[in-house]
């Protein structure tokens, strides 16, 4: 199923972030754009302010990685079962160009969901469409609650 910002029935992982965003999500300016749970894809926007920049005016690499981690989590989260979380086990970020102030767009894709481990990749783009960085990750699926 395809989802857009403003839809009433969003995937649980997306709805949870919108309902109760974390301080880090708020700091990064996280915004849901669209997702497709059949394809395992998610698009998340970020509003990069001067608070996430290094002293040369580009977005700090750690902030770029944090944005990509959120995009990866959104795409993997489309395939979680009720009561599951998906902590990141490993993540690799490749930096391509400078992240600029303003709106950035992250596009993520679930590569494979196994029984207990999933693999995803994501890209982050400046508002002008230039590629900032790419990331890949391995996440585990952990059951927190049993369905009542």
Secondary structure, DSSP 4 states (H G I P E B T S, - for coil): -EEETT-SS--HHHHHHHHS--HHHHHHT-EEEEEETTTTEEEEEEEE-GGGB-TTSSBPHHHHHHHHHHHHHHHHHTTPPTTEE--EEEEEEEE-S---SEEEEEEEEEEEE-SSEEEEEEEEE-TTS-EEEEEEEEEE-EE-----
